[in-house]
């Protein structure tokens, strides 16, 4: 077996974390090297493990390989290896290392190794070496230009990944499937014609759909693109929703595996989101948690631009931005590395396992953290205290009788991920897509939601005094004013019921502030007519359901919020005492007269300590 080795070195502007994020993207590396897109399947091995098998065609001939889990430590190195099952190549390995080269300078060393499967293939390998070397040098030159042109900023991995969208080499950025300009123009006009349309964000979205490479439009994340376009997150998301209604882009619900956090399935509507999904990569079924494991993404509508997703490297570190370190250890082996950024909270996991162990808190960062894979499913973590300024040494050990891959990962949703629950609570979503609801009988958990209920006092007398037509017009104006306040406070009106409003908010403090403003607006509008508002606010877990063919919320939280409103007098906002003590709520309701009382709510076993706040007093 003959090995062919290519080594290329460059020094770039920028810190190691930013440079590593660009240089470690093996999916772009494989495309830059001229490798064809790949397809992947999983195969059960005799030892009980699962192997990822990749396949493609080179010059019309099938090529297949076993792709072991790639290994990396953020800001230090990444290595990927393929063992070929057929074809002229026996093994291929790409290793990229980064080293600090002084203030805001980083040295990158790339080593590409190909082992030929036969003497004839070795001859071909020698001829291919200069081709591969030029491809590597070209790619590094492109990265260098992107890093040099990048504005100064923090040395972090997220900023480095953002720069991948700014590469100035069209061939390395990937193919651009032409758009149907007539359809693009027609649907863009329909989206921009809406009176609420954020014109700058929509113009940027149209330009992106028209000209961005296929890889960058087949899964569009609105929060990331809004930041890139220099518009607010709300403007960016509103542009995507209006473009979806106009048929310019399609909304997709990406269902993430809670273990590996890669996409296990994709649904085109809430109706298609089920209770359970299977992840082939982890070989397990799991319950869908809509609040944590469903991400809302967008893609061009096929009539506007028919983009076919393509993948070069399924194991790339760029596809797992939450994983700080991933290392495979033989039985009895120990690995040591220095973590450049110990930005907790961090978790330790054996790859493929559902059990995790938290790492120590990051303030201050420990001097050393040791993660041990033992017979228990959950890794064992020990640490030594540090001074918070010299970095953290990471020690990984394998005490099992077979090789394992240990992972250190960030907890929580990745930056710029728009969770399913986050989209449902966005003010424009229910307005534009209220009929996109779960299938009948399916409840989707959306996590903790702040719910607000209102009702009018004196409305019956209003109808008797001014007549049905006049009273109806006044109530319709009231609903418009309530919707305005809810929207400005970042909430969404779920539904109206008679004279009542039900609204949902991601943040409890915003719900309380909205309640105050809604009550005061009602007094200003209808106070002379003897009409006032009662408000109830409560925070808790909720389920998204289909009710009357519309999206609705169902849970104990809904019942409590509605019954708190029923306990309010005119001009009052009622909360559970513990809710009233929430720091943001306490700030929102500071210096307002209040009364404390105890009451039983229907459906709730124990009596609750409640607080009623008179919202008429100006702060």
C-alpha positions as CSV (number, residue, x, y, z in Angstrom):
1,X,0.0,0.0,0.0
2,X,1.5,3.3,-1.1
3,X,0.8,6.5,0.8
4,X,0.7,10.0,-0.8
5,X,1.0,12.9,1.6
6,X,0.3,16.5,1.0
7,X,1.2,19.2,3.6
8,X,0.3,22.8,3.2
9,X,0.8,25.6,5.7
10,X,-0.6,29.1,6.0
11,X,-0.8,31.9,8.5
12,X,-4.0,33.9,8.7
13,X,-5.4,37.0,10.4
14,X,-7.7,36.2,13.2
15,X,-7.8,34.2,16.4
16,X,-7.6,30.4,16.6
17,X,-11.3,29.8,17.2
18,X,-12.5,31.9,14.3
19,X,-9.9,30.4,12.0
20,X,-10.6,26.8,13.2
21,X,-14.3,27.2,12.4
22,X,-13.6,28.0,8.8
23,X,-10.7,25.5,8.3
24,X,-12.5,22.6,10.1
25,X,-15.5,22.6,7.7
26,X,-14.8,19.2,6.0
27,X,-18.0,19.4,4.0
28,X,-16.6,22.4,2.1
29,X,-13.1,20.7,2.1
30,X,-14.4,17.7,0.2
31,X,-16.2,19.9,-2.3
32,X,-13.0,22.0,-2.7
33,X,-11.0,18.8,-3.4
34,X,-13.3,17.9,-6.2
35,X,-14.9,14.9,-4.5
36,X,-18.5,14.1,-5.6
37,X,-21.5,14.4,-3.3
38,X,-22.2,11.4,-1.1
39,X,-25.1,9.3,0.1
40,X,-25.0,7.6,3.5
41,X,-26.6,4.5,5.1
42,X,-26.0,2.8,8.4
43,X,-24.9,-0.8,8.8
44,X,-25.0,-3.0,11.9
45,X,-21.5,-4.6,12.6
46,X,-20.9,-8.0,14.1
47,X,-19.5,-6.5,17.3
48,X,-22.8,-4.7,17.9
49,X,-21.7,-1.3,16.7
50,X,-23.1,0.7,13.9
51,X,-21.1,1.9,10.9
52,X,-21.8,4.8,8.7
53,X,-21.3,3.8,5.1
54,X,-20.8,6.5,2.4
55,X,-21.1,6.0,-1.3
56,X,-20.7,8.0,-4.5
57,X,-19.4,7.7,-8.1
58,X,-16.1,8.8,-9.4
59,X,-15.8,8.8,-13.2
60,X,-19.0,6.7,-13.3
61,X,-17.5,4.0,-11.1
62,X,-19.1,3.3,-7.6
63,X,-17.0,4.1,-4.6
64,X,-18.0,3.1,-1.0
65,X,-16.3,3.7,2.3
66,X,-16.7,3.3,6.1
67,X,-16.7,6.8,7.7
68,X,-15.6,6.6,11.3
69,X,-16.7,9.4,13.6
70,X,-14.6,12.5,12.8
71,X,-12.6,13.9,15.7
72,X,-11.9,17.4,16.8
73,X,-11.2,19.9,19.6
74,X,-12.5,23.4,18.9
75,X,-9.7,25.9,18.2
76,X,-7.1,23.2,18.0
77,X,-7.5,20.5,15.3
78,X,-9.9,18.3,13.3
79,X,-9.3,15.0,11.6
80,X,-11.5,12.9,9.4
81,X,-10.8,9.4,7.9
82,X,-12.4,7.1,5.4
83,X,-11.7,3.5,4.9
84,X,-12.7,2.5,1.3
85,X,-14.5,-0.7,0.6
86,X,-14.1,-0.5,-3.2
87,X,-12.3,1.6,-5.7
88,X,-8.7,2.6,-6.2
89,X,-8.2,4.2,-2.8
90,X,-7.7,2.2,0.4
91,X,-7.9,5.1,2.9
92,X,-8.1,8.9,2.9
93,X,-7.4,11.2,5.9
94,X,-7.6,14.9,6.3
95,X,-6.1,16.6,9.4
96,X,-6.2,20.3,10.0
97,X,-4.4,21.9,13.0
98,X,-4.3,25.5,14.1
99,X,-1.7,27.2,16.3
100,X,-1.6,30.7,17.8
101,X,1.1,32.7,15.9
102,X,0.9,35.9,17.9
103,X,-1.7,38.6,18.5
104,X,-4.6,38.0,16.1
105,X,-2.6,35.6,13.9
106,X,-3.1,31.8,13.5
107,X,-1.0,29.3,11.7
108,X,-2.9,26.5,9.9
109,X,-1.3,23.2,8.9
110,X,-3.3,20.9,6.6
111,X,-2.2,17.3,6.0
112,X,-4.0,15.2,3.4
113,X,-3.1,11.5,3.1
114,X,-4.3,9.0,0.5
115,X,-3.3,5.4,0.6
116,X,-3.6,3.6,-2.8
117,X,-5.3,0.2,-2.9
118,X,-3.0,-1.3,-5.7
119,X,0.2,-0.6,-7.6
120,X,-1.8,0.7,-10.5
121,X,-3.7,3.0,-8.3
122,X,-0.4,4.3,-6.8
123,X,0.6,5.6,-10.2
124,X,-2.7,7.4,-10.4
125,X,-2.2,8.7,-6.9
126,X,1.1,10.3,-7.8
127,X,-0.5,12.0,-10.8
128,X,-3.4,13.3,-8.5
129,X,-1.1,14.7,-5.8
130,X,-0.4,18.1,-7.6
131,X,-4.1,18.4,-8.4
132,X,-5.1,17.9,-4.8
133,X,-2.3,20.3,-3.6
134,X,-3.6,23.1,-5.9
135,X,-7.1,22.5,-4.6
136,X,-5.9,22.8,-1.0
137,X,-3.8,25.9,-1.6
138,X,-6.7,27.5,-3.5
139,X,-9.1,26.8,-0.7
140,X,-6.8,28.2,1.9
141,X,-6.2,31.3,-0.2
142,X,-10.0,31.8,-0.2
143,X,-10.2,31.4,3.5
144,X,-7.3,33.9,4.0
145,X,-9.1,36.5,2.0
146,X,-12.3,36.1,3.9
147,X,-10.5,36.3,7.3
148,X,-8.5,39.4,6.2
149,X,-11.7,41.2,5.0
150,X,-13.6,40.2,8.1
151,X,-14.3,43.0,10.6
152,X,-12.7,42.8,14.0
153,X,-14.7,41.0,16.6
154,X,-14.6,38.4,19.3
155,X,-12.5,35.3,18.6
156,X,-15.3,32.7,18.7
157,X,-16.4,29.8,16.6
158,X,-19.8,31.3,15.7
159,X,-18.2,34.3,14.0
160,X,-15.9,32.0,12.0
161,X,-18.8,29.9,10.7
162,X,-20.6,33.1,9.7
163,X,-17.6,33.9,7.4
164,X,-18.3,30.8,5.4
165,X,-21.2,32.7,3.8
166,X,-18.7,35.3,2.6
167,X,-16.3,33.2,0.6
168,X,-15.5,35.0,-2.7
169,X,-14.8,31.9,-4.8
170,X,-18.0,30.8,-6.6
171,X,-16.7,27.3,-7.3
172,X,-15.9,26.7,-3.7
173,X,-19.1,28.1,-2.4
174,X,-21.0,25.7,-4.6
175,X,-23.5,25.5,-7.4
176,X,-26.2,28.1,-7.9
177,X,-29.3,26.6,-9.5
178,X,-30.9,29.3,-11.6
179,X,-34.2,30.8,-10.3
180,X,-37.3,31.2,-12.4
181,X,-37.1,35.0,-12.6
182,X,-40.8,35.5,-13.6
183,X,-42.0,33.5,-10.6
184,X,-39.5,35.1,-8.4
185,X,-40.6,38.6,-9.4
186,X,-44.3,37.8,-9.1
187,X,-44.1,36.2,-5.7
188,X,-41.7,38.8,-4.4
189,X,-44.2,41.5,-5.4
190,X,-46.9,39.7,-3.5
191,X,-44.8,39.5,-0.4
192,X,-43.6,43.2,-0.5
193,X,-47.2,44.4,-1.2
194,X,-48.2,43.7,2.4
195,X,-48.5,46.9,4.3
196,X,-46.5,45.4,7.2
197,X,-43.7,44.2,5.0
198,X,-40.2,45.1,6.3
199,X,-38.9,46.2,2.9
200,X,-35.2,46.0,3.6
201,X,-35.4,42.5,5.0
202,X,-37.6,41.3,2.1
203,X,-35.3,42.8,-0.5
204,X,-32.4,41.0,1.1
205,X,-34.4,37.7,1.2
206,X,-35.3,38.0,-2.5
207,X,-31.7,38.7,-3.4
208,X,-30.6,35.7,-1.3
209,X,-33.1,33.3,-2.9
210,X,-32.1,34.5,-6.3
211,X,-28.3,34.3,-6.1
212,X,-27.0,32.4,-2.9
213,X,-25.4,29.0,-3.5
214,X,-27.6,26.0,-3.2
215,X,-25.9,24.9,0.0
216,X,-26.8,28.3,1.6
217,X,-30.5,28.4,0.6
218,X,-31.6,24.8,1.0
219,X,-31.8,25.3,4.8
220,X,-32.3,29.0,5.6
221,X,-32.2,30.1,9.3
222,X,-34.0,33.4,9.5
223,X,-32.3,34.6,12.7
224,X,-28.8,34.1,11.3
225,X,-29.6,35.7,8.0
226,X,-31.3,38.7,9.7
227,X,-28.0,39.3,11.5
228,X,-26.1,39.0,8.3
229,X,-28.4,41.4,6.5
230,X,-28.2,44.0,9.2
231,X,-32.0,43.9,10.1
232,X,-33.6,43.0,13.4
233,X,-34.6,39.4,14.2
234,X,-38.3,40.4,14.1
235,X,-37.9,42.1,10.7
236,X,-36.1,39.1,9.3
237,X,-38.6,36.6,10.6
238,X,-41.6,38.7,9.5
239,X,-40.0,38.8,6.0
240,X,-39.7,35.0,5.9
241,X,-43.3,34.5,7.0
242,X,-44.7,37.0,4.4
243,X,-42.5,35.3,1.8
244,X,-43.9,32.0,2.8
245,X,-47.5,33.2,2.4
246,X,-46.6,34.6,-1.0
247,X,-45.1,31.2,-2.1
248,X,-41.6,32.6,-2.4
249,X,-40.2,30.2,0.3
250,X,-41.5,27.2,2.1
251,X,-41.5,26.7,5.9
252,X,-40.1,23.4,7.1
253,X,-40.2,21.9,10.6
254,X,-36.9,20.2,11.1
255,X,-37.2,17.5,13.8
256,X,-33.9,17.1,15.7
257,X,-32.7,14.1,17.5
258,X,-32.3,14.9,21.2
259,X,-29.1,12.8,21.3
260,X,-27.1,13.8,18.2
261,X,-29.1,16.9,17.5
262,X,-29.0,16.3,13.7
263,X,-32.2,16.3,11.6
264,X,-34.0,13.0,12.0
265,X,-37.0,14.1,10.0
266,X,-38.5,17.1,8.2
267,X,-42.2,18.0,8.1
268,X,-43.8,20.5,5.7
269,X,-46.6,21.4,8.1
270,X,-47.5,20.9,11.8
271,X,-50.0,18.3,10.7
272,X,-47.1,16.1,9.7
273,X,-45.3,16.4,13.0
274,X,-46.0,13.3,15.1
275,X,-45.4,12.3,18.6
276,X,-42.4,10.0,18.0
277,X,-39.6,10.0,15.4
278,X,-36.8,7.6,14.7
279,X,-33.1,8.7,14.4
280,X,-31.2,6.3,12.1
281,X,-27.9,7.7,13.2
282,X,-28.6,6.9,16.9
283,X,-30.7,3.8,16.1
284,X,-33.5,4.9,18.5
285,X,-37.0,6.2,18.7
286,X,-37.9,9.2,20.8
287,X,-40.7,11.5,21.8
288,X,-40.8,14.8,20.0
289,X,-40.4,17.8,22.3
290,X,-41.6,20.7,20.2
291,X,-40.1,23.3,22.5
292,X,-36.6,22.0,22.3
293,X,-36.2,19.5,19.4
294,X,-38.0,21.1,16.5
295,X,-36.4,23.9,14.5
296,X,-38.2,26.1,12.0
297,X,-36.2,26.5,8.7
298,X,-37.0,27.7,5.2
299,X,-36.2,26.7,1.7
300,X,-37.0,28.3,-1.7
301,X,-40.3,27.2,-3.2
302,X,-39.5,24.7,-6.0
303,X,-41.4,26.7,-8.5
304,X,-39.1,29.7,-7.8
305,X,-35.9,27.8,-7.5
306,X,-35.6,24.0,-7.5
307,X,-32.7,23.3,-5.2
308,X,-31.6,19.7,-4.6
309,X,-29.8,19.3,-1.2
310,X,-26.4,17.7,-1.6
311,X,-24.0,16.5,1.1
312,X,-20.3,15.8,0.9
313,X,-19.4,14.9,4.5
314,X,-22.0,13.8,7.0
315,X,-19.4,13.7,9.8
316,X,-18.3,17.3,9.5
317,X,-17.8,19.3,12.7
318,X,-19.7,22.1,10.9
319,X,-22.8,19.9,11.1
320,X,-22.5,19.7,14.9
321,X,-21.8,23.2,16.1
322,X,-22.8,22.3,19.6
323,X,-20.0,19.7,20.0
324,X,-16.9,21.3,21.5
325,X,-14.7,18.2,21.4
326,X,-15.2,14.7,20.0
327,X,-12.5,12.1,20.4
328,X,-12.4,8.3,19.9
329,X,-10.5,6.3,22.4
330,X,-9.3,2.7,22.4
331,X,-9.8,0.6,25.6
332,X,-7.5,2.0,28.4
333,X,-6.5,5.1,26.4
334,X,-6.2,8.6,27.7
335,X,-6.4,11.9,25.7
336,X,-5.4,15.4,26.9
337,X,-6.1,18.7,25.3
338,X,-6.5,22.4,26.2
339,X,-9.9,24.0,25.7
340,X,-9.5,27.5,24.3
341,X,-13.1,28.4,25.2
342,X,-14.7,26.9,28.3
343,X,-18.1,28.5,27.7
344,X,-20.6,26.5,29.8
345,X,-22.9,25.0,30.5
346,X,-21.2,21.9,29.0
347,X,-22.2,18.3,29.0
348,X,-20.2,15.0,28.6
349,X,-21.7,12.2,26.6
350,X,-20.6,8.8,25.1
351,X,-21.5,9.2,21.4
352,X,-24.9,7.7,20.7
353,X,-25.9,7.5,24.4
354,X,-28.8,9.4,25.8
355,X,-27.2,9.9,29.3
356,X,-25.2,13.0,29.9
357,X,-23.1,14.4,32.8
358,X,-22.8,18.2,33.4
359,X,-19.3,19.6,33.5
360,X,-18.5,22.1,36.3
361,X,-19.7,25.7,36.0
362,X,-17.6,28.0,33.8
363,X,-17.1,30.8,36.4
364,X,-14.3,30.4,37.1
365,X,-13.2,27.8,34.6
366,X,-11.7,24.7,36.3
367,X,-8.0,24.0,35.8
368,X,-8.7,20.5,34.7
369,X,-11.7,18.4,33.9
370,X,-11.5,14.6,33.6
371,X,-14.2,12.7,31.7
372,X,-14.2,8.9,32.1
373,X,-16.2,6.4,30.1
374,X,-16.8,3.4,32.4
375,X,-19.3,0.6,32.5
376,X,-22.1,3.0,33.5
377,X,-23.9,4.6,30.6
378,X,-23.3,8.1,32.1
379,X,-19.7,9.4,31.9
380,X,-18.0,10.2,35.2
381,X,-16.7,13.8,35.5
382,X,-14.2,15.1,38.1
383,X,-12.5,18.5,38.2
384,X,-9.8,20.5,39.8
385,X,-10.4,24.2,40.7
386,X,-8.6,26.8,38.7
387,X,-7.9,30.5,38.9
388,X,-10.2,31.3,35.9
389,X,-7.4,32.7,33.7
390,X,-5.1,29.9,32.5
391,X,-7.6,27.8,30.5
392,X,-8.8,24.3,31.1
393,X,-7.1,21.1,30.5
394,X,-9.5,18.4,29.2
395,X,-8.6,14.8,30.1
396,X,-10.7,12.0,28.4
397,X,-10.3,8.3,29.6
398,X,-11.8,5.1,28.3
399,X,-12.1,2.3,30.9
400,X,-14.5,0.2,28.8
401,X,-13.5,-3.0,27.0
402,X,-14.3,-1.5,23.5
403,X,-13.5,1.8,21.8
404,X,-15.8,4.7,22.6
405,X,-16.2,8.2,21.2
406,X,-16.5,10.8,24.0
407,X,-18.2,14.2,23.3
408,X,-18.1,17.5,25.1
409,X,-21.1,19.5,24.0
410,X,-22.9,22.8,24.8
411,X,-26.3,22.5,26.4
412,X,-29.3,24.4,25.0
413,X,-30.3,25.4,21.6
414,X,-27.6,26.5,19.1
415,X,-27.2,30.2,18.4
416,X,-29.7,31.4,15.8
417,X,-31.9,28.3,16.1
418,X,-35.6,29.2,15.7
419,X,-37.3,26.6,17.8
420,X,-40.8,25.5,16.9
421,X,-42.2,27.0,20.1
422,X,-40.4,30.3,19.4
423,X,-42.1,30.5,16.0
424,X,-45.6,29.7,17.3
425,X,-45.3,32.5,19.8
426,X,-44.1,35.1,17.2
427,X,-46.8,37.7,16.7
428,X,-47.2,37.3,13.0
429,X,-47.3,33.5,12.9
430,X,-50.8,32.9,14.2
431,X,-52.1,35.8,12.1
432,X,-50.7,34.4,8.9
433,X,-50.8,30.6,9.6
434,X,-53.4,30.0,12.2
435,X,-54.8,27.0,10.3
436,X,-51.3,25.3,10.3
437,X,-52.1,23.2,13.4
438,X,-51.1,19.8,14.6
439,X,-53.0,16.7,13.4
440,X,-56.1,15.9,15.3
441,X,-55.3,14.0,18.5
442,X,-51.6,15.2,18.5
443,X,-50.4,17.5,21.2
444,X,-47.0,19.2,20.8
445,X,-45.2,20.4,23.9
446,X,-44.1,24.0,23.5
447,X,-42.5,24.5,27.0
448,X,-43.2,27.3,29.4
449,X,-45.5,30.0,28.0
450,X,-46.9,33.1,29.6
451,X,-50.6,33.3,29.0
452,X,-52.8,36.3,29.4
453,X,-56.6,36.4,29.5
454,X,-58.8,39.5,29.5
455,X,-62.5,40.2,29.8
456,X,-64.6,43.3,29.7
457,X,-66.9,44.5,32.6
458,X,-69.9,46.6,31.7
459,X,-70.1,45.4,28.0
460,X,-73.6,44.0,28.4
461,X,-74.9,47.4,29.7
462,X,-73.0,49.0,26.8
463,X,-75.0,47.1,24.2
464,X,-78.3,48.0,26.0
465,X,-77.3,51.7,26.2
466,X,-75.9,52.5,22.8
467,X,-77.4,49.8,20.7
468,X,-75.9,46.7,19.0
469,X,-74.3,48.4,16.0
470,X,-72.5,51.1,18.0
471,X,-71.5,48.7,20.7
472,X,-70.2,46.1,18.2
473,X,-68.1,48.8,16.5
474,X,-66.6,49.9,19.8
475,X,-65.8,46.3,20.8
476,X,-64.1,45.7,17.4
477,X,-62.0,48.8,17.9
478,X,-61.2,47.4,21.4
479,X,-59.9,44.2,19.9
480,X,-57.7,46.0,17.4
481,X,-56.2,48.0,20.3
482,X,-55.6,44.9,22.3
483,X,-53.9,43.2,19.3
484,X,-51.7,46.2,18.9
485,X,-50.5,46.2,22.5
486,X,-49.9,42.4,22.5
487,X,-47.9,42.6,19.3
488,X,-45.8,45.5,20.5
489,X,-45.0,43.6,23.7
490,X,-43.8,40.6,21.7
491,X,-46.9,38.4,22.1
492,X,-49.5,36.9,19.9
493,X,-53.3,36.9,20.1
494,X,-54.3,33.2,20.1
495,X,-58.1,33.8,19.9
496,X,-61.0,36.0,21.0
497,X,-64.0,34.7,22.8
498,X,-67.0,37.0,23.1
499,X,-65.5,40.1,24.8
500,X,-62.4,38.2,26.0
501,X,-58.8,37.9,24.5
502,X,-56.4,35.0,25.0
503,X,-52.7,35.9,24.2
504,X,-49.4,34.1,24.6
505,X,-46.0,35.5,25.3
506,X,-42.5,34.0,25.4
507,X,-41.5,36.2,28.4
508,X,-43.5,36.6,31.6
509,X,-42.6,40.3,32.1
510,X,-43.9,41.2,28.7
511,X,-47.2,39.5,29.5
512,X,-47.5,41.6,32.7
513,X,-46.6,44.8,30.9
514,X,-49.1,44.1,28.1
515,X,-51.8,43.4,30.7
516,X,-51.2,46.8,32.3
517,X,-51.2,48.6,29.0
518,X,-54.3,46.8,27.7
519,X,-56.3,47.8,30.8
520,X,-55.2,51.4,30.6
521,X,-55.9,51.5,26.9
522,X,-59.4,50.1,27.6
523,X,-60.0,52.8,30.2
524,X,-58.9,55.5,27.8
525,X,-61.2,54.2,25.0
526,X,-64.2,52.9,26.9
527,X,-64.0,54.3,30.4
528,X,-66.6,57.0,29.7
529,X,-68.9,54.2,28.6
530,X,-68.6,52.4,32.0
531,X,-66.5,49.6,30.5
532,X,-63.2,48.3,32.1
533,X,-60.8,45.4,31.7
534,X,-60.0,42.5,33.9
535,X,-56.7,40.6,33.3
536,X,-55.2,37.3,34.4
537,X,-51.6,36.2,33.7
538,X,-50.0,32.9,34.4
539,X,-46.8,31.0,33.3
540,X,-46.5,27.3,32.7
541,X,-46.0,24.5,30.3
542,X,-48.4,24.3,27.4
543,X,-49.5,22.0,24.5
544,X,-50.2,23.1,21.0
545,X,-53.3,21.4,19.6
546,X,-55.8,21.6,16.8
547,X,-59.1,23.1,17.9
548,X,-61.8,24.1,15.3
549,X,-59.2,23.6,12.6
550,X,-56.9,26.3,14.1
551,X,-53.8,26.3,16.3
552,X,-54.7,26.6,19.9
553,X,-53.1,26.0,23.3
554,X,-54.3,23.5,25.9
555,X,-53.0,22.8,29.4
556,X,-53.6,23.6,33.1
557,X,-51.8,26.9,32.5
558,X,-54.6,28.0,30.2
559,X,-57.2,27.1,32.8
560,X,-55.4,28.9,35.6
561,X,-54.8,32.0,33.6
562,X,-58.5,32.2,32.6
563,X,-59.7,31.6,36.2
564,X,-57.3,34.2,37.5
565,X,-58.9,36.7,35.2
566,X,-62.3,35.7,36.5
567,X,-61.1,36.6,40.0
568,X,-60.1,40.1,39.0
569,X,-62.2,43.2,39.6
570,X,-62.4,46.0,37.1
571,X,-59.0,47.6,36.3
572,X,-57.2,44.7,38.0
573,X,-54.5,42.2,36.9
574,X,-54.4,39.0,39.0
575,X,-51.5,36.6,39.3
576,X,-50.4,33.8,41.6
577,X,-48.2,35.2,44.4
578,X,-45.1,33.4,43.2
579,X,-45.6,34.8,39.7
580,X,-45.9,38.3,41.1
581,X,-42.5,37.9,42.8
582,X,-40.8,37.2,39.5
583,X,-38.1,40.0,39.2
584,X,-39.3,41.2,35.8
585,X,-43.0,41.1,36.8
586,X,-42.2,42.9,40.1
587,X,-40.4,45.6,38.1
588,X,-43.3,45.9,35.6
589,X,-45.9,46.2,38.5
590,X,-43.8,48.3,40.9
591,X,-45.6,51.0,43.0
592,X,-49.0,49.8,41.9
593,X,-51.7,49.3,44.6
594,X,-52.4,45.7,45.3
595,X,-54.4,43.3,47.4
596,X,-53.5,39.8,48.5
597,X,-56.1,37.1,48.9
598,X,-56.5,33.3,48.9
599,X,-58.9,31.6,46.6
600,X,-59.8,28.2,45.2
601,X,-59.8,27.9,41.4
602,X,-62.0,25.3,39.7
603,X,-59.9,22.2,38.8
604,X,-57.0,23.1,41.1
605,X,-56.9,21.1,44.3
606,X,-55.2,23.4,46.7
607,X,-56.0,27.0,47.5
608,X,-53.7,29.5,45.9
609,X,-52.2,32.7,47.3
610,X,-53.1,35.4,44.7
611,X,-52.2,39.1,44.1
612,X,-54.5,41.6,42.5
613,X,-52.9,44.7,41.1
614,X,-54.8,47.9,40.4
615,X,-53.3,49.0,37.1
616,X,-54.9,52.5,37.0
617,X,-52.2,54.1,39.1
618,X,-49.5,55.5,36.7
619,X,-45.9,54.6,37.7
